[in-house]
Amino acid sequence: MRITSGISNAALMARMLVGLSSRAQEPVAPANTPATDNASATDTAADNASSQPSTPAPSHSKIRIVRLSEVKGEVQLDRQTGKGFEGAMANLPVVEGERLKTGNGVAEVEFEDNSTVRVAQNSLVEFPRLELLPSGAKASSINVVQGMVYVSLVNTKGNEFTANVGANKINLPPDSHIRLQLTADQASLAVLHGEAQLQEPSGISTVGKDKTMTFSLAGQNQPVIAKNVTQEPLDDWDKNAVQYHKSFANASSFGNSPYSYGINDMNYYGSFSSGCGGSMWRPYFASASWNPYGSGAWAYYPSAGYSWVSPYPWGWTPYHYGSWAFCQGLGWGWQPGGTWMGLANNSFVSSPAAGTGAHPLPHPPTHAPTAAEQTLVPVNLKAMPASSLAEHDKFVFRNDSAGLGVPRGTLGKLNSFANQTAQHGMATTNVYYGGAQRGEAQHGVGSYAGPSGSASSASSPAHSSSMQSGMQSASGMGGSHASAPAGGGGGGGRH
């Protein structure tokens, strides 16, 4: 990710970004990532015996990272730093071997092709396999240790996905959608779309759409299939999240980005417009003085050092791909292009902005954290406003919040609110909750209805500010969602 500055203005037509599309991705691998050679000892011996030059088998790469795309309430991630579970925030990369745990909170993990895993309250999920196959396809597996998860896979041919539960393995083909719930000794697998295949020690069973399979965690009894799916409180949250990912996944304006995850958030929270010699993407609710690197976190990973993590709900793609440019009179804008960067996304610190009017850029810590130091280092170059729910069920959009605190997909199109905020410093809209008290909705179990009056995501605007709270809890900071300065913990991964 490059940082440039001081470019001339030029008028270009703004691009329309909201639409329906499918996703396609190709990997970009760092040179220092370990790989596993799959050539067997038998093959090697045969090659030596025949005096033929050996041909190594294609390797399975471990370079992948996936994205912690949503965090609400109590969410922790064990990033293999040696300190166990640590506070989590949105946009933390998740790498193979990590563990995700929720208390009174929920989380979503987004994969490269826009597939998702949503984790309910009081759940524990492990990520034992995140591989890139020789064909370029992705092989992923999760261990569901406790609680409930939803898995929604897009129709990406060749990808492999497995959910492991006790002694059982659930194989999920592309374009499938399930809910998996565990009790003390059994599991309930509800197929919401597509189909799923349960592989037990005693055999294989297939369950189709709108059916529920109950089976023993130890694989001792035959599974039982019911011809219906019962409703759970978080089903609406899952359903609306799936729709959000589908509705805003148009990648046509993002050049040759190798990955789709995060683009839906950019489509919802900002738009392209002309400026500085080309078309630039800018988040809504950002003035010319807003700084994309003013607040965030440095997340330490033993394998890669410090990685930059942004707290903004759209803050994934623009910090791993493309470049930010500072345009006189307009401010910072992002442009697609270049190669994808994973953990090594801190190259922007080498690009000075002196003399352009741009804000200073943060620098990572100079040494690995000691036993007494945090692995998540907050950055506060400038105060960080957040939009939030106010009194009398009014939602307040604040200037320079850049989308922080704005719930995804529930308040309609944001451009008109952004224009009002640019003119008056803030904008408001009436909201209400359907079927729950506000306190319930803030904890992810109610139904929030936006200004249009239709029931929406099971998350409230006020609770969406837990993104900022996640930064605070991860770094040990306190304060209220709406007024706390940027702080931040986070974590990184590798790509």
TIDOKE-406409 format. One line per 4 residues: their letters; for each residue x, y, z of C-alpha. Coordinates in nm, 4 decimals, always signed. Example, Ala and Ser with C-alpha at 12.3 -4.5 7.8 and 13.67 -1.06 7.14 Angstrom:
<pts>
AS = +1.2300,-0.4500,+0.7800 | +1.3670,-0.1060,+0.7140 .
</pts>
This chain:
<pts>
MRIT = +0.0000,+0.0000,+0.0000 | +0.1549,+0.3252,-0.1146 | +0.1012,+0.6758,+0.0158 | +0.1321,+0.9559,-0.2356 .
SGIS = +0.0625,+1.3248,-0.2081 | +0.0491,+1.6573,-0.3887 | -0.1198,+1.5433,-0.7125 | -0.3072,+1.7794,-0.9481 .
NAAL = -0.6879,+1.7839,-0.9669 | -0.8777,+1.6455,-1.2683 | -1.2506,+1.5984,-1.3154 | -1.3761,+1.2466,-1.3790 .
MARM = -1.7255,+1.1021,-1.3565 | -1.8070,+0.9371,-1.0194 | -1.8737,+0.5667,-1.0316 | -2.1858,+0.3913,-0.9127 .
LVGL = -2.0819,+0.1157,-0.6728 | -2.3900,-0.0459,-0.5220 | -2.5053,-0.3529,-0.7125 | -2.5222,-0.7290,-0.7357 .
SSRA = -2.2264,-0.9331,-0.8512 | -2.0314,-1.2508,-0.7948 | -1.6811,-1.2646,-0.6585 | -1.3486,-1.3874,-0.8050 .
QEPV = -1.0027,-1.3896,-0.6490 | -0.6508,-1.4936,-0.7231 | -0.3752,-1.5248,-0.4623 | -0.0621,-1.3182,-0.4213 .
APAN = +0.1951,-1.4865,-0.1999 | +0.4809,-1.3317,-0.0029 | +0.8191,-1.4811,-0.0697 | +0.9018,-1.5647,+0.2926 .
TPAT = +0.5955,-1.7811,+0.3643 | +0.6650,-2.1429,+0.4577 | +0.5154,-2.4159,+0.2428 | +0.4698,-2.7903,+0.2867 .
DNAS = +0.6264,-3.0214,+0.0284 | +0.3865,-3.3048,-0.0429 | +0.6295,-3.5318,-0.2275 | +0.6397,-3.8641,-0.0409 .
ATDT = +0.9474,-4.0574,+0.0662 | +0.8436,-4.3385,-0.1677 | +0.8373,-4.1039,-0.4669 | +1.1785,-3.9701,-0.3740 .
AADN = +1.3263,-4.3206,-0.3471 | +1.1813,-4.4203,-0.6825 | +1.3258,-4.1104,-0.8471 | +1.6712,-4.1844,-0.7043 .
ASSQ = +1.6569,-4.5494,-0.8108 | +1.5751,-4.4657,-1.1708 | +1.8293,-4.1801,-1.1836 | +1.5535,-3.9537,-1.3126 .
PSTP = +1.5525,-3.5893,-1.2021 | +1.3014,-3.5588,-0.9171 | +0.9992,-3.3334,-0.9659 | +0.8641,-3.1943,-0.6381 .
APSH = +0.4893,-3.2220,-0.5948 | +0.2983,-2.8946,-0.5839 | +0.2947,-2.7503,-0.2339 | +0.0035,-2.6447,-0.0179 .
SKIR = +0.0726,-2.2866,+0.0841 | -0.0018,-2.1476,+0.4310 | +0.0024,-1.7847,+0.3235 | -0.3687,-1.7166,+0.3666 .
IVRL = -0.5333,-1.4736,+0.6032 | -0.9050,-1.4278,+0.6551 | -1.0766,-1.1269,+0.8051 | -1.2494,-1.0724,+1.1373 .
SEVK = -1.5131,-0.8593,+0.9653 | -1.7543,-0.7847,+1.2491 | -1.7148,-0.7624,+1.6260 | -1.9988,-0.6893,+1.8695 .
GEVQ = -1.9610,-0.7181,+2.2442 | -1.7218,-0.9606,+2.4123 | -1.5008,-1.1177,+2.1459 | -1.1474,-1.2505,+2.1933 .
LDRQ = -0.8891,-1.3936,+1.9567 | -0.5911,-1.6126,+2.0416 | -0.3365,-1.4902,+1.7863 | -0.0592,-1.7274,+1.8975 .
TGKG = +0.1390,-1.4505,+2.0633 | +0.1932,-1.6615,+2.3752 | -0.0597,-1.4581,+2.5743 | -0.3687,-1.6650,+2.5027 .
FEGA = -0.6988,-1.4973,+2.4238 | -0.6765,-1.1209,+2.3777 | -0.9392,-0.8561,+2.3057 | -1.0455,-0.8382,+1.9418 .
MANL = -1.1520,-0.5634,+1.7018 | -1.2875,-0.5626,+1.3493 | -1.0377,-0.6067,+1.0637 | -0.7990,-0.8303,+1.2539 .
PVVE = -0.6529,-1.0854,+1.0145 | -0.7084,-1.4458,+1.1222 | -0.4439,-1.7033,+1.0355 | -0.4222,-2.0796,+1.0513 .
GERL = -0.4071,-2.2130,+1.4067 | -0.5888,-1.9248,+1.5742 | -0.8912,-1.9517,+1.8035 | -1.1915,-1.7191,+1.8269 .
KTGN = -1.4033,-1.6986,+2.1419 | -1.7183,-1.5016,+2.2215 | -1.8787,-1.4232,+2.5560 | -2.1733,-1.1837,+2.5556 .
GVAE = -2.1041,-1.0914,+2.1974 | -2.1008,-1.2108,+1.8376 | -1.8473,-1.2044,+1.5557 | -1.8157,-1.2629,+1.1833 .
VEFE = -1.5184,-1.3980,+0.9886 | -1.5043,-1.3208,+0.6173 | -1.3093,-1.5329,+0.3684 | -1.1409,-1.4160,+0.0481 .
DNST = -1.4361,-1.4922,-0.1793 | -1.6943,-1.3256,+0.0509 | -1.7911,-1.6512,+0.2232 | -1.8547,-1.6030,+0.5941 .
VRVA = -1.8625,-1.7733,+0.9320 | -2.0731,-1.6054,+1.1998 | -2.0121,-1.6958,+1.5629 | -2.2901,-1.6657,+1.8214 .
QNSL = -2.2578,-1.5859,+2.1922 | -2.0571,-1.8108,+2.4239 | -1.8920,-1.9980,+2.1393 | -1.5414,-2.1200,+2.0613 .
VEFP = -1.4152,-2.1791,+1.7069 | -1.0690,-2.2850,+1.5907 | -0.9101,-2.2404,+1.2474 | -0.6838,-2.5468,+1.2008 .
RLEL = -0.6595,-2.5213,+0.8222 | -0.6318,-2.2195,+0.5936 | -0.4450,-2.3451,+0.2874 | -0.3959,-2.2376,-0.0699 .
LPSG = -0.4070,-2.5436,-0.2951 | -0.1773,-2.5877,-0.5988 | -0.4798,-2.5217,-0.8205 | -0.5291,-2.1804,-0.6623 .
AKAS = -0.8416,-2.2929,-0.4780 | -0.8787,-2.2385,-0.1034 | -0.9056,-2.5193,+0.1526 | -1.0499,-2.4122,+0.4878 .
SINV = -1.1614,-2.5944,+0.7994 | -1.2951,-2.4884,+1.1369 | -1.3306,-2.6763,+1.4633 | -1.6544,-2.5864,+1.6379 .
VQGM = -1.5690,-2.6542,+2.0017 | -1.8581,-2.4811,+2.1745 | -2.1743,-2.2829,+2.0999 | -2.3273,-2.2040,+1.7612 .
VYVS = -2.2000,-2.0904,+1.4218 | -2.3461,-2.0052,+1.0835 | -2.1477,-2.0866,+0.7693 | -2.2437,-1.9220,+0.4389 .
LVNT = -2.0360,-2.0168,+0.1327 | -2.0536,-1.8441,-0.2041 | -2.0417,-2.0462,-0.5243 | -1.6653,-2.0482,-0.5797 .
KGNE = -1.5803,-2.3644,-0.7721 | -1.2937,-2.5728,-0.6377 | -1.2881,-2.4337,-0.2852 | -1.3053,-2.6831,+0.0006 .
FTAN = -1.4649,-2.6180,+0.3400 | -1.4964,-2.8500,+0.6386 | -1.6489,-2.7996,+0.9824 | -1.5187,-3.0437,+1.2432 .
VGAN = -1.7323,-3.1288,+1.5468 | -1.5975,-3.3805,+1.7960 | -1.5236,-3.7017,+1.6074 | -1.7299,-3.5868,+1.3096 .
KINL = -1.6512,-3.3964,+0.9919 | -1.9018,-3.1899,+0.7953 | -1.8090,-3.1306,+0.4309 | -1.9731,-2.8232,+0.2784 .
PPDS = -1.9787,-2.7667,-0.0983 | -1.9743,-2.4161,-0.2492 | -2.3072,-2.2306,-0.2367 | -2.4173,-2.3879,+0.0925 .
HIRL = -2.5474,-2.2264,+0.4105 | -2.5782,-2.4005,+0.7471 | -2.6364,-2.3395,+1.1159 | -2.4432,-2.5670,+1.3520 .
QLTA = -2.5303,-2.5761,+1.7226 | -2.3627,-2.7787,+1.9975 | -2.4874,-2.9020,+2.3329 | -2.2974,-3.1098,+2.5879 .
DQAS = -2.3042,-3.4354,+2.3909 | -2.4696,-3.3743,+2.0551 | -2.4879,-3.1334,+1.7641 | -2.7694,-2.9968,+1.5506 .
LAVL = -2.6947,-2.9274,+1.1831 | -2.9591,-2.7175,+1.0053 | -2.9160,-2.6767,+0.6285 | -3.0505,-2.3370,+0.5227 .
HGEA = -2.9340,-2.3658,+0.1604 | -2.7613,-2.6298,-0.0479 | -2.6601,-2.9465,+0.1313 | -2.4102,-3.0842,+0.3817 .
QLQE = -2.2368,-3.4183,+0.4204 | -2.1714,-3.5593,+0.7678 | -1.8760,-3.7950,+0.7877 | -1.8827,-4.0013,+1.1084 .
PSGI = -1.6559,-4.2876,+1.2153 | -1.9440,-4.5207,+1.1256 | -2.0299,-4.3780,+0.7853 | -2.1472,-4.0834,+0.5727 .
STVG = -2.4862,-3.9105,+0.5769 | -2.6153,-3.6314,+0.3534 | -2.8726,-3.3736,+0.4613 | -3.0472,-3.1354,+0.2209 .
KDKT = -3.2039,-2.7903,+0.2316 | -3.4583,-2.7106,+0.5040 | -3.3712,-3.0213,+0.7018 | -3.2020,-3.0623,+1.0399 .
MTFS = -2.9699,-3.3453,+1.1389 | -2.8992,-3.4232,+1.5036 | -2.5981,-3.6424,+1.5798 | -2.3754,-3.7531,+1.8664 .
LAGQ = -2.0474,-3.5667,+1.9182 | -1.8766,-3.8985,+1.9893 | -2.0276,-4.0627,+1.6811 | -2.1943,-4.3322,+1.8918 .
NQPV = -2.5506,-4.3156,+1.7586 | -2.7089,-4.2938,+1.4149 | -2.7952,-3.9356,+1.3144 | -3.1611,-3.8336,+1.3122 .
IAKN = -3.2954,-3.6097,+1.0321 | -3.5978,-3.3829,+1.0807 | -3.7790,-3.2353,+0.7791 | -3.7796,-2.8819,+0.9131 .
VTQE = -3.5553,-2.6079,+1.0557 | -3.6581,-2.4455,+1.3836 | -3.6074,-2.0708,+1.4300 | -3.3266,-1.9398,+1.6511 .
PLDD = -3.2989,-1.5825,+1.7894 | -2.9909,-1.5007,+1.5806 | -3.1291,-1.6311,+1.2503 | -3.2331,-1.2801,+1.1461 .
WDKN = -2.8829,-1.1493,+1.2148 | -2.7415,-1.4233,+0.9962 | -2.9995,-1.3771,+0.7212 | -2.9485,-1.0009,+0.6982 .
AVQY = -2.5711,-1.0406,+0.7014 | -2.5883,-1.2825,+0.4078 | -2.8071,-1.0384,+0.2170 | -2.5714,-0.7502,+0.2946 .
HKSF = -2.2729,-0.9401,+0.1563 | -2.4633,-1.0263,-0.1608 | -2.6050,-0.6789,-0.2192 | -2.2818,-0.4800,-0.1924 .
ANAS = -2.0263,-0.7198,-0.3394 | -1.9840,-0.5427,-0.6751 | -1.6079,-0.5417,-0.7414 | -1.6121,-0.3773,-1.0844 .
SFGN = -1.4701,-0.0447,-0.9646 | -1.1758,-0.1895,-0.7760 | -0.9318,-0.2671,-1.0532 | -0.7725,-0.6081,-1.0396 .
SPYS = -0.8080,-0.6647,-0.6671 | -0.7259,-1.0319,-0.6096 | -0.9804,-1.0658,-0.3272 | -1.3431,-0.9769,-0.2703 .
YGIN = -1.3602,-0.9558,+0.1067 | -1.4040,-0.6030,+0.2325 | -1.5249,-0.4610,-0.1001 | -1.8898,-0.4822,+0.0061 .
DMNY = -1.8121,-0.2532,+0.3005 | -1.6384,-0.0038,+0.0729 | -1.9449,+0.0005,-0.1517 | -2.1727,+0.0749,+0.1436 .
YGSF = -1.9577,+0.3187,+0.3400 | -1.8123,+0.5310,+0.0600 | -1.7942,+0.6054,-0.3110 | -1.5596,+0.6981,-0.5923 .
SSGC = -1.5367,+1.0553,-0.7179 | -1.2968,+1.2593,-0.9304 | -0.9914,+1.4202,-0.7807 | -0.6127,+1.4387,-0.7933 .
GGSM = -0.5709,+1.3180,-1.1491 | -0.8028,+1.0225,-1.1296 | -1.0915,+0.8520,-0.9586 | -1.0534,+0.8246,-0.5811 .
WRPY = -1.2582,+0.6338,-0.3257 | -1.3419,+0.8262,-0.0101 | -1.5464,+0.7176,+0.2908 | -1.8628,+0.9062,+0.3688 .
FASA = -1.8553,+1.1431,+0.6691 | -1.4917,+1.2457,+0.6119 | -1.3774,+1.6061,+0.5669 | -1.0544,+1.7289,+0.4070 .
SWNP = -0.8870,+1.7126,+0.7487 | -0.9687,+1.3444,+0.8081 | -0.6671,+1.1116,+0.8294 | -0.7023,+0.7406,+0.7346 .
YGSG = -0.4076,+0.6616,+0.9600 | -0.4999,+0.8945,+1.2452 | -0.6293,+0.6146,+1.4663 | -0.5906,+0.2402,+1.4666 .
AWAY = -0.3615,-0.0224,+1.6110 | -0.0312,-0.1962,+1.5524 | -0.0849,-0.5689,+1.5974 | +0.2162,-0.7885,+1.6631 .
YPSA = +0.2569,-1.1331,+1.5096 | +0.5633,-1.3446,+1.5891 | +0.5994,-1.4515,+1.2251 | +0.5761,-1.1055,+1.0718 .
GYSW = +0.6221,-0.8262,+1.3239 | +0.3727,-0.5402,+1.3446 | +0.0761,-0.5023,+1.1108 | -0.1544,-0.2021,+1.0792 .
VSPY = -0.5206,-0.2642,+1.1715 | -0.7884,-0.0061,+1.0950 | -1.0973,+0.0318,+1.3179 | -1.3296,+0.1520,+1.0408 .
PWGW = -1.6046,-0.0885,+0.9249 | -1.4684,-0.0628,+0.5683 | -1.1063,-0.0730,+0.6846 | -0.9798,-0.3945,+0.5270 .
TPYH = -0.9182,-0.3651,+0.1514 | -0.7754,-0.0077,+0.1491 | -0.5066,-0.1109,+0.3991 | -0.4001,-0.4268,+0.2136 .
YGSW = -0.4276,-0.3208,-0.1495 | -0.4025,-0.0037,-0.3580 | -0.2724,+0.3297,-0.2324 | -0.3849,+0.6341,-0.0370 .
AFCQ = -0.3227,+0.9785,-0.1869 | -0.3529,+1.3192,-0.0250 | -0.5283,+1.5683,-0.2532 | -0.5037,+1.9397,-0.1774 .
GLGW = -0.8459,+2.0764,-0.0864 | -1.0097,+1.7332,-0.0882 | -0.8097,+1.5302,+0.1601 | -0.7137,+1.1657,+0.1604 .
GWQP = -0.8527,+0.9306,-0.1028 | -0.7831,+0.5711,-0.2001 | -0.7051,+0.4309,-0.5446 | -0.6960,+0.0637,-0.6505 .
GGTW = -0.3921,-0.0995,-0.8054 | -0.0714,-0.2827,-0.7235 | -0.0327,-0.6098,-0.5364 | -0.2086,-0.7450,-0.2324 .
MGLA = -0.0358,-0.7079,+0.1047 | -0.1096,-0.9190,+0.4080 | +0.0602,-0.8595,+0.7391 | +0.3326,-0.6613,+0.5662 .
NNSF = +0.0971,-0.3688,+0.5093 | +0.3069,-0.1014,+0.6816 | +0.5030,+0.0247,+0.3797 | +0.3163,+0.3551,+0.3995 .
VSSP = +0.5389,+0.4678,+0.6875 | +0.8291,+0.5173,+0.4442 | +0.6393,+0.7734,+0.2363 | +0.6760,+1.1174,+0.3956 .
AAGT = +0.3957,+1.3678,+0.3570 | +0.5976,+1.6743,+0.4571 | +0.5113,+1.9955,+0.2779 | +0.1819,+1.8738,+0.1331 .
GAHP = -0.0480,+1.9634,+0.4198 | -0.1097,+1.5962,+0.4916 | -0.1094,+1.4651,+0.8445 | +0.1897,+1.2716,+0.9820 .
LPHP = +0.1852,+0.8963,+0.9452 | +0.2230,+0.6465,+1.2306 | +0.5301,+0.4301,+1.2781 | +0.5270,+0.0780,+1.4235 .
PTHA = +0.7015,-0.0001,+1.7539 | +1.0712,-0.0634,+1.7156 | +1.0869,-0.3919,+1.9077 | +0.8793,-0.6997,+1.9760 .
PTAA = +0.6576,-0.6719,+2.2856 | +0.8062,-0.7931,+2.6111 | +0.6145,-1.0126,+2.8534 | +0.4840,-0.6995,+3.0256 .
EQTL = +0.3886,-0.5124,+2.7064 | +0.0780,-0.5278,+2.4914 | +0.0794,-0.7072,+2.1586 | -0.1846,-0.4569,+2.0428 .
VPVN = -0.0538,-0.1024,+2.0405 | -0.3093,+0.1798,+1.9979 | -0.2422,+0.4794,+1.7754 | -0.3989,+0.8190,+1.8519 .
LKAM = -0.2662,+1.0827,+1.6151 | -0.6007,+1.2587,+1.6157 | -0.9287,+1.2373,+1.8079 | -1.1684,+0.9874,+1.6556 .
PASS = -1.5362,+1.0874,+1.6370 | -1.7996,+0.8155,+1.6127 | -2.1563,+0.8255,+1.4878 | -2.4020,+0.6824,+1.7383 .
LAEH = -2.7564,+0.6466,+1.8651 | -2.8703,+0.9511,+2.0646 | -3.1745,+1.0237,+2.2797 | -3.5303,+0.9832,+2.1509 .
DKFV = -3.4263,+0.7109,+1.9061 | -3.2332,+0.9414,+1.6796 | -2.9173,+0.8278,+1.5088 | -2.6504,+1.0965,+1.4741 .
FRND = -2.4001,+1.0938,+1.1882 | -2.0896,+1.2906,+1.2869 | -1.8395,+1.4585,+1.0624 | -1.5032,+1.2825,+1.0353 .
SAGL = -1.6434,+0.9619,+1.1859 | -1.5793,+0.8098,+0.8390 | -1.8473,+0.5486,+0.9104 | -1.7295,+0.4492,+1.2578 .
GVPR = -2.0369,+0.3536,+1.4592 | -2.2689,+0.3362,+1.1553 | -2.4355,-0.0081,+1.1392 | -2.3829,-0.1812,+0.8098 .
GTLG = -2.6725,-0.2005,+0.5704 | -2.9460,-0.0852,+0.8114 | -2.9781,+0.2890,+0.7482 | -3.0309,+0.2851,+0.3748 .
KLNS = -2.8072,+0.4750,+0.1339 | -2.5595,+0.6898,+0.3215 | -2.4711,+0.9483,+0.0552 | -2.7529,+1.1897,+0.1436 .
FANQ = -2.6630,+1.1749,+0.5124 | -2.3008,+1.2343,+0.4146 | -2.3946,+1.5451,+0.2161 | -2.5895,+1.6833,+0.5109 .
TAQH = -2.3004,+1.6121,+0.7443 | -2.0574,+1.7902,+0.5110 | -2.2813,+2.0997,+0.5115 | -2.3863,+2.1108,+0.8775 .
GMAT = -2.1266,+1.9050,+1.0645 | -2.3802,+1.6348,+1.1529 | -2.7021,+1.4718,+1.0336 | -2.9760,+1.2781,+1.2135 .
TNVY = -3.2436,+1.0237,+1.1291 | -3.5178,+0.8594,+1.3315 | -3.4812,+0.4890,+1.4043 | -3.6734,+0.2330,+1.6036 .
YGGA = -3.6480,-0.1265,+1.7207 | -3.8911,-0.4011,+1.6343 | -3.9629,-0.6824,+1.8774 | -3.7090,-0.5840,+2.1420 .
QRGE = -3.6206,-0.3216,+2.3907 | -3.3230,-0.1073,+2.2973 | -3.1026,-0.2761,+2.5570 | -3.1797,-0.6161,+2.4066 .
AQHG = -3.0992,-0.4973,+2.0567 | -2.7704,-0.3552,+2.1745 | -2.6676,-0.7038,+2.2827 | -2.7331,-0.8544,+1.9440 .
VGSY = -3.0585,-1.0391,+2.0153 | -3.3147,-0.7822,+1.9042 | -3.4310,-0.6638,+1.5649 | -3.3305,-0.3138,+1.4606 .
AGPS = -3.5408,-0.1268,+1.2107 | -3.3955,+0.1598,+1.0113 | -3.5689,+0.4764,+0.8967 | -3.7606,+0.2910,+0.6265 .
GSAS = -3.9443,+0.0988,+0.8967 | -3.8550,-0.2486,+0.7788 | -3.7032,-0.4955,+1.0210 | -3.3317,-0.5129,+0.9733 .
SASS = -3.0130,-0.6539,+1.1189 | -3.0080,-0.7849,+1.4749 | -2.7645,-0.5152,+1.5707 | -2.8199,-0.1634,+1.6890 .
PAHS = -2.6337,+0.1470,+1.5763 | -2.5163,+0.2091,+1.9298 | -2.3849,-0.1409,+1.9593 | -2.2046,-0.1162,+1.6278 .
SSMQ = -1.9770,+0.1246,+1.8060 | -1.8394,-0.1826,+1.9826 | -1.5862,-0.1662,+1.7015 | -1.4391,+0.1262,+1.8899 .
SGMQ = -1.5061,-0.0467,+2.2201 | -1.3196,-0.3485,+2.0866 | -1.0171,-0.1297,+2.0302 | -1.0492,-0.0041,+2.3848 .
SASG = -1.0915,-0.3457,+2.5448 | -0.8114,-0.4941,+2.3378 | -0.5726,-0.2274,+2.4571 | -0.7083,-0.1946,+2.8086 .
MGGS = -0.8691,+0.1423,+2.7391 | -1.2035,+0.2527,+2.8775 | -1.4553,+0.5188,+2.7941 | -1.7887,+0.5406,+2.6193 .
HASA = -1.8473,+0.4342,+2.2608 | -1.9444,+0.7733,+2.1337 | -1.6849,+0.9936,+2.2963 | -1.3775,+0.7823,+2.3585 .
PAGG = -1.0719,+0.8797,+2.1577 | -0.9330,+0.6284,+1.9181 | -0.7464,+0.3602,+2.0843 | -0.6792,+0.0333,+1.9835 .
GGGG = -0.5976,-0.3222,+2.0073 | -0.6128,-0.5530,+1.7222 | -0.4335,-0.8442,+1.5799 | -0.2809,-0.9431,+1.2529 .
GRH = -0.2369,-1.2389,+1.0329 | -0.0241,-1.3237,+0.7346 | -0.0929,-1.3404,+0.3683 .
</pts>
